[in-house]
Amino acid sequence: MTATETRTGTYEAMFLVNQAAAAAFGDVLEHINHLFERAEATVIAMKKWDERRLSYEMDKQKRGVYILAYFTCPTNMVAHLERDAVISDQIMRLMVTSADHLTAEEIATHDDRKGLETEAKFKAEQGESDDSNKASTVRLGAPVQAAPTPAQAAEEAPAQDAAPEGDAEAPSAE
């Protein structure tokens, strides 16, 4: 091996992303791809593994989204990827292990980048529609109370007759 050659390896990475960051799923995916670019890594496969409740609270978060990725990278750049993930506000944890024991076909079965893009677009559209719905329901002043139904009005009427106006106490039946 010459001095200019660098060793590369195949790795598996599990990203744990906080729930607030996962709301902007497209931004999270872009951020993870940026981390891979900084580490001179080539992504082979990536998919959303799961979204679940954490066994203990981390960074004041009770839920998280797990993203599984397989990539090739120079061995000396793995530490840089891990450091960048620790510094990141969007990524709560990162675990990187060697994936040399897996074949290319096994890794390819985990590739769902198109599904990730679809989910990111869906969440972005969902977020836009939620924002427009919130804006259209904002009202100033006291909340509007619905008129009582005839059944509710009938229930309230006997209760008002039991204690005439002006009496401090209702008469007791002895």
LUMVEXLO-586141 format. One record per residue (C-alpha): x, y, z. Coordinates in steps of 0.5 Angstrom, whole numbers, always signed. Layout:
<sites>
c1=X, c2=Y, c3=Z
...
</sites>
This chain:
<sites>
c1=+0, c2=+0, c3=+0
c1=+3, c2=+7, c3=-2
c1=+2, c2=+13, c3=+3
c1=-3, c2=+16, c3=-2
c1=-8, c2=+10, c3=-1
c1=-13, c2=+10, c3=+5
c1=-16, c2=+4, c3=+7
c1=-24, c2=+5, c3=+7
c1=-29, c2=+0, c3=+10
c1=-36, c2=-1, c3=+10
c1=-40, c2=+1, c3=+16
c1=-47, c2=+1, c3=+19
c1=-50, c2=+7, c3=+23
c1=-56, c2=+8, c3=+27
c1=-58, c2=+15, c3=+28
c1=-63, c2=+17, c3=+34
c1=-66, c2=+24, c3=+32
c1=-70, c2=+28, c3=+37
c1=-78, c2=+28, c3=+35
c1=-78, c2=+36, c3=+34
c1=-72, c2=+35, c3=+29
c1=-76, c2=+29, c3=+26
c1=-82, c2=+34, c3=+25
c1=-78, c2=+37, c3=+19
c1=-76, c2=+30, c3=+16
c1=-73, c2=+33, c3=+10
c1=-68, c2=+38, c3=+14
c1=-66, c2=+32, c3=+18
c1=-64, c2=+28, c3=+12
c1=-61, c2=+33, c3=+9
c1=-57, c2=+34, c3=+15
c1=-55, c2=+27, c3=+16
c1=-53, c2=+27, c3=+8
c1=-49, c2=+33, c3=+10
c1=-45, c2=+30, c3=+16
c1=-43, c2=+24, c3=+11
c1=-41, c2=+29, c3=+6
c1=-36, c2=+32, c3=+11
c1=-34, c2=+25, c3=+13
c1=-32, c2=+23, c3=+5
c1=-37, c2=+18, c3=+6
c1=-41, c2=+14, c3=+0
c1=-48, c2=+12, c3=+3
c1=-50, c2=+5, c3=+0
c1=-57, c2=+5, c3=+3
c1=-61, c2=+9, c3=+8
c1=-68, c2=+8, c3=+11
c1=-72, c2=+10, c3=+17
c1=-72, c2=+4, c3=+22
c1=-77, c2=+6, c3=+27
c1=-80, c2=+11, c3=+31
c1=-81, c2=+10, c3=+38
c1=-82, c2=+12, c3=+46
c1=-75, c2=+12, c3=+49
c1=-73, c2=+7, c3=+55
c1=-71, c2=+13, c3=+59
c1=-71, c2=+21, c3=+57
c1=-65, c2=+24, c3=+53
c1=-64, c2=+31, c3=+52
c1=-71, c2=+32, c3=+55
c1=-74, c2=+28, c3=+50
c1=-79, c2=+22, c3=+51
c1=-79, c2=+20, c3=+44
c1=-74, c2=+19, c3=+38
c1=-74, c2=+17, c3=+31
c1=-68, c2=+12, c3=+29
c1=-65, c2=+12, c3=+22
c1=-61, c2=+6, c3=+19
c1=-55, c2=+8, c3=+14
c1=-50, c2=+4, c3=+11
c1=-44, c2=+7, c3=+8
c1=-37, c2=+7, c3=+6
c1=-32, c2=+11, c3=+9
c1=-24, c2=+12, c3=+10
c1=-23, c2=+9, c3=+16
c1=-20, c2=+15, c3=+19
c1=-26, c2=+19, c3=+18
c1=-31, c2=+15, c3=+22
c1=-28, c2=+19, c3=+28
c1=-30, c2=+26, c3=+25
c1=-37, c2=+23, c3=+23
c1=-38, c2=+21, c3=+30
c1=-36, c2=+28, c3=+33
c1=-40, c2=+32, c3=+28
c1=-46, c2=+28, c3=+30
c1=-44, c2=+29, c3=+38
c1=-44, c2=+37, c3=+36
c1=-51, c2=+37, c3=+32
c1=-57, c2=+39, c3=+35
c1=-61, c2=+35, c3=+31
c1=-58, c2=+28, c3=+33
c1=-59, c2=+25, c3=+40
c1=-54, c2=+19, c3=+39
c1=-50, c2=+16, c3=+33
c1=-48, c2=+9, c3=+34
c1=-43, c2=+6, c3=+28
c1=-41, c2=-1, c3=+27
c1=-37, c2=-5, c3=+22
c1=-41, c2=-8, c3=+17
c1=-36, c2=-12, c3=+13
c1=-40, c2=-18, c3=+15
c1=-46, c2=-16, c3=+10
c1=-46, c2=-18, c3=+3
c1=-48, c2=-12, c3=-2
c1=-54, c2=-16, c3=-3
c1=-56, c2=-16, c3=+4
c1=-55, c2=-8, c3=+5
c1=-59, c2=-7, c3=-1
c1=-65, c2=-10, c3=+2
c1=-65, c2=-4, c3=+7
c1=-65, c2=+2, c3=+2
c1=-71, c2=+6, c3=+2
c1=-68, c2=+13, c3=+0
c1=-74, c2=+14, c3=-4
c1=-79, c2=+12, c3=+1
c1=-75, c2=+17, c3=+6
c1=-76, c2=+23, c3=+0
c1=-83, c2=+21, c3=+0
c1=-84, c2=+22, c3=+7
c1=-80, c2=+28, c3=+8
c1=-85, c2=+31, c3=+2
c1=-91, c2=+29, c3=+6
c1=-89, c2=+31, c3=+13
c1=-87, c2=+38, c3=+9
c1=-94, c2=+39, c3=+6
c1=-97, c2=+36, c3=+12
c1=-94, c2=+42, c3=+16
c1=-96, c2=+47, c3=+11
c1=-103, c2=+45, c3=+11
c1=-103, c2=+45, c3=+19
c1=-100, c2=+52, c3=+19
c1=-105, c2=+55, c3=+15
c1=-111, c2=+51, c3=+19
c1=-108, c2=+54, c3=+25
c1=-108, c2=+61, c3=+22
c1=-115, c2=+61, c3=+20
c1=-117, c2=+59, c3=+26
c1=-114, c2=+65, c3=+30
c1=-120, c2=+69, c3=+34
c1=-119, c2=+75, c3=+38
c1=-123, c2=+76, c3=+44
c1=-127, c2=+71, c3=+49
c1=-129, c2=+64, c3=+46
c1=-135, c2=+63, c3=+42
c1=-140, c2=+59, c3=+46
c1=-145, c2=+55, c3=+42
c1=-152, c2=+56, c3=+44
c1=-155, c2=+50, c3=+48
c1=-159, c2=+45, c3=+45
c1=-166, c2=+44, c3=+47
c1=-165, c2=+38, c3=+52
c1=-159, c2=+42, c3=+55
c1=-164, c2=+48, c3=+56
c1=-169, c2=+43, c3=+59
c1=-164, c2=+41, c3=+64
c1=-162, c2=+48, c3=+66
c1=-169, c2=+50, c3=+67
c1=-172, c2=+46, c3=+73
c1=-165, c2=+48, c3=+76
c1=-166, c2=+55, c3=+76
c1=-174, c2=+54, c3=+78
c1=-171, c2=+51, c3=+85
c1=-168, c2=+57, c3=+88
c1=-172, c2=+63, c3=+86
c1=-168, c2=+69, c3=+85
c1=-166, c2=+74, c3=+91
c1=-166, c2=+68, c3=+96
c1=-159, c2=+67, c3=+99
c1=-161, c2=+59, c3=+101
c1=-166, c2=+54, c3=+98
c1=-171, c2=+52, c3=+103
c1=-170, c2=+46, c3=+106
c1=-175, c2=+40, c3=+106
c1=-175, c2=+37, c3=+113
</sites>
